[in-house]
């Protein structure tokens, strides 16, 4: 009985390194990481000097605060952290209002000491840290936008196409199932990444900067009344605070996606520029 050779198609995977991030993009990315971290931590210290958010021109107009963080003593004399949001009180001991200080003792403090720069209440020094790194952040951001336009990184990699926009629903479903692109698709940002990056770069970050400038008495005196467009200085402070926390949310989601889609691969690409892409290779197998 003769044997007949039957051809079968098999598949195997092979990885190749793809040059994903240029040196300027990587450099500006890590400058942003440092600058935003210090801006956030020093900003929390600054907020601690007046741990409340109001709406309007002044916080002394008789209207209750939108958000207020403080501490009270219970009947036993124990400190309890309380956060009030739109008139509703929440016990937040350990995180907001009351937490352990740098010496390990429980104390009344708006935020935990390890979350602030400096790690104790020092408004003047916190403002120095904040303003110094704010300038670094602004200059770095302007350089990134200029480079992205000049190198066509903005139009080539970040601008969504009509095909991208039609695939928003599928992209949302893929993210909810933690399904990530492979092969050639992994070399490109998906539509949710593109829209999110554009919103952060051209909406959220400028909003944070503008609202920070709105709290400057010097700028207010230079162009009197311009902050009234946003409801007043206290409104600008509230918007600045909310936008900053939206940035934190973006960073947390960004880091989460990096971890679940290949932490070391993404880290290597942002350090060396090289991103590993798995390719499916078809081949014939004889039997």
DRENMIVO-753107 format. One record per residue (C-alpha): residue in one letter; x, y, z; chain. Coordinates in steps of 0.25 Angstrom, whole numbers, padded with zeros to 4 digits. Example, Ala and Ser with C-alpha at 12.3 -4.5 7.8 and 13.67 -1.06 7.14 Angstrom:
<vextis>
A/0049/-0018/0031/A
S/0055/-0004/0029/A
</vextis>
This chain:
<vextis>
X/0000/0000/0000/A
X/0006/0013/-0004/A
X/0007/0025/0004/A
X/0002/0038/-0001/A
X/0009/0051/0003/A
X/-0001/0061/0008/A
X/0002/0076/0009/A
X/-0002/0083/0022/A
X/-0001/0098/0025/A
X/0004/0100/0039/A
X/0007/0113/0046/A
X/0018/0118/0055/A
X/0021/0131/0061/A
X/0034/0139/0060/A
X/0037/0153/0066/A
X/0044/0164/0060/A
X/0049/0178/0066/A
X/0042/0190/0061/A
X/0048/0204/0063/A
X/0036/0210/0069/A
X/0040/0223/0077/A
X/0051/0232/0072/A
X/0061/0238/0082/A
X/0054/0252/0083/A
X/0041/0245/0087/A
X/0047/0236/0097/A
X/0055/0248/0104/A
X/0042/0257/0104/A
X/0034/0245/0110/A
X/0043/0243/0122/A
X/0044/0258/0124/A
X/0029/0258/0125/A
X/0029/0246/0135/A
X/0038/0253/0144/A
X/0032/0267/0143/A
X/0018/0262/0144/A
X/0021/0254/0157/A
X/0027/0266/0164/A
X/0016/0275/0159/A
X/0006/0266/0165/A
X/0013/0263/0178/A
X/0016/0278/0180/A
X/0002/0282/0176/A
X/-0004/0273/0187/A
X/0005/0281/0197/A
X/0000/0294/0192/A
X/-0014/0290/0192/A
X/-0012/0286/0207/A
X/-0011/0301/0210/A
X/-0025/0302/0207/A
X/-0031/0288/0206/A
X/-0044/0292/0199/A
X/-0050/0295/0186/A
X/-0060/0306/0183/A
X/-0067/0312/0171/A
X/-0067/0326/0168/A
X/-0057/0338/0170/A
X/-0055/0336/0185/A
X/-0056/0325/0195/A
X/-0061/0335/0205/A
X/-0075/0338/0198/A
X/-0083/0329/0208/A
X/-0085/0318/0198/A
X/-0081/0304/0203/A
X/-0069/0297/0197/A
X/-0070/0287/0186/A
X/-0060/0279/0193/A
X/-0053/0280/0206/A
X/-0043/0271/0213/A
X/-0041/0272/0228/A
X/-0041/0265/0242/A
X/-0050/0264/0254/A
X/-0049/0257/0267/A
X/-0059/0246/0271/A
X/-0065/0245/0285/A
X/-0052/0237/0289/A
X/-0043/0248/0285/A
X/-0038/0240/0273/A
X/-0035/0248/0260/A
X/-0044/0244/0248/A
X/-0041/0249/0234/A
X/-0054/0254/0227/A
X/-0056/0258/0213/A
X/-0068/0266/0209/A
X/-0073/0266/0195/A
X/-0085/0274/0191/A
X/-0089/0274/0206/A
X/-0088/0259/0208/A
X/-0078/0254/0218/A
X/-0069/0242/0216/A
X/-0059/0236/0226/A
X/-0045/0236/0219/A
X/-0036/0233/0231/A
X/-0023/0228/0226/A
X/-0023/0235/0213/A
X/-0030/0248/0214/A
X/-0031/0257/0226/A
X/-0023/0248/0235/A
X/-0011/0239/0233/A
X/0002/0235/0238/A
X/0013/0246/0238/A
X/0027/0245/0234/A
X/0030/0240/0249/A
X/0019/0229/0248/A
X/0010/0237/0257/A
X/-0005/0239/0253/A
X/-0007/0254/0250/A
X/-0017/0263/0244/A
X/-0012/0265/0229/A
X/-0019/0267/0216/A
X/-0011/0256/0209/A
X/-0001/0245/0214/A
X/0013/0251/0215/A
X/0019/0241/0205/A
X/0010/0247/0194/A
X/0015/0261/0196/A
X/0027/0269/0192/A
X/0032/0273/0202/A
X/0027/0262/0211/A
X/0021/0272/0222/A
X/0014/0285/0220/A
X/0023/0295/0214/A
X/0016/0304/0205/A
X/0027/0313/0200/A
X/0036/0301/0197/A
X/0025/0294/0190/A
X/0022/0306/0181/A
X/0037/0307/0177/A
X/0037/0292/0173/A
X/0023/0294/0166/A
X/0027/0306/0158/A
X/0041/0301/0154/A
X/0036/0288/0148/A
X/0023/0295/0142/A
X/0033/0303/0133/A
X/0040/0290/0130/A
X/0027/0283/0126/A
X/0022/0295/0118/A
X/0035/0296/0110/A
X/0036/0281/0108/A
X/0022/0281/0103/A
X/0024/0292/0093/A
X/0036/0284/0088/A
X/0028/0272/0087/A
X/0017/0278/0079/A
X/0027/0285/0070/A
X/0035/0272/0067/A
X/0022/0264/0065/A
X/0018/0274/0054/A
X/0032/0275/0048/A
X/0034/0260/0048/A
X/0020/0257/0043/A
X/0019/0249/0056/A
X/0005/0256/0059/A
X/-0001/0254/0045/A
X/0005/0240/0043/A
X/0004/0233/0056/A
X/-0007/0241/0064/A
X/-0017/0247/0055/A
X/-0029/0236/0053/A
X/-0033/0232/0039/A
X/-0047/0230/0035/A
X/-0045/0215/0036/A
X/-0040/0217/0050/A
X/-0053/0225/0054/A
X/-0062/0214/0048/A
X/-0055/0204/0057/A
X/-0057/0211/0071/A
X/-0067/0201/0075/A
X/-0058/0189/0072/A
X/-0047/0196/0079/A
X/-0055/0198/0091/A
X/-0060/0183/0091/A
X/-0045/0179/0089/A
X/-0040/0187/0101/A
X/-0052/0182/0110/A
X/-0047/0167/0106/A
X/-0032/0171/0109/A
X/-0030/0167/0094/A
X/-0018/0174/0088/A
X/-0013/0175/0074/A
X/-0002/0166/0069/A
X/0006/0166/0056/A
X/0006/0179/0047/A
X/-0006/0184/0055/A
X/0003/0185/0067/A
X/0012/0195/0060/A
X/0001/0206/0060/A
X/-0007/0212/0071/A
X/-0021/0208/0072/A
X/-0032/0218/0070/A
X/-0035/0219/0085/A
X/-0020/0222/0088/A
X/-0020/0233/0077/A
X/-0032/0240/0082/A
X/-0028/0239/0096/A
X/-0014/0244/0093/A
X/-0019/0256/0085/A
X/-0029/0260/0096/A
X/-0018/0259/0106/A
X/-0008/0267/0098/A
X/-0018/0278/0092/A
X/-0029/0279/0103/A
X/-0025/0274/0116/A
X/-0011/0278/0118/A
X/-0014/0293/0112/A
X/-0026/0293/0122/A
X/-0017/0290/0134/A
X/-0007/0300/0129/A
X/-0017/0311/0127/A
X/-0024/0309/0140/A
X/-0011/0309/0147/A
X/-0008/0323/0140/A
X/-0022/0328/0144/A
X/-0018/0326/0159/A
X/-0006/0336/0157/A
X/-0009/0350/0163/A
X/0001/0356/0153/A
X/-0006/0351/0141/A
X/-0019/0355/0146/A
X/-0014/0369/0148/A
X/-0008/0369/0134/A
X/-0021/0365/0127/A
X/-0032/0369/0138/A
X/-0044/0361/0137/A
X/-0040/0350/0128/A
X/-0041/0339/0138/A
X/-0056/0343/0140/A
X/-0058/0335/0127/A
X/-0056/0322/0135/A
X/-0064/0327/0147/A
X/-0053/0334/0155/A
X/-0040/0330/0162/A
X/-0047/0319/0171/A
X/-0054/0313/0159/A
X/-0040/0313/0152/A
X/-0034/0306/0164/A
X/-0045/0295/0164/A
X/-0044/0293/0149/A
X/-0028/0292/0151/A
X/-0030/0281/0162/A
X/-0040/0273/0154/A
X/-0032/0273/0141/A
X/-0019/0269/0149/A
X/-0027/0257/0155/A
X/-0032/0254/0141/A
X/-0017/0253/0137/A
X/-0014/0244/0148/A
X/-0026/0235/0143/A
X/-0020/0235/0129/A
X/-0006/0231/0135/A
X/-0012/0220/0143/A
X/-0019/0214/0131/A
X/-0007/0216/0122/A
X/0002/0209/0132/A
X/-0009/0198/0134/A
X/-0009/0196/0118/A
X/0006/0195/0118/A
X/0006/0184/0128/A
X/-0004/0175/0122/A
X/0000/0177/0108/A
X/0015/0174/0110/A
X/0022/0182/0121/A
X/0037/0179/0117/A
X/0034/0181/0102/A
X/0028/0195/0105/A
X/0039/0199/0114/A
X/0050/0194/0104/A
X/0043/0202/0093/A
X/0042/0215/0102/A
X/0057/0213/0106/A
X/0064/0208/0093/A
X/0053/0211/0083/A
X/0052/0196/0079/A
X/0038/0189/0080/A
X/0037/0174/0078/A
X/0026/0170/0069/A
X/0021/0156/0067/A
X/0019/0151/0053/A
X/0011/0139/0049/A
X/0018/0131/0039/A
X/0011/0121/0030/A
X/0019/0108/0025/A
X/0016/0095/0018/A
X/0017/0082/0026/A
X/0019/0069/0019/A
X/0014/0056/0024/A
</vextis>
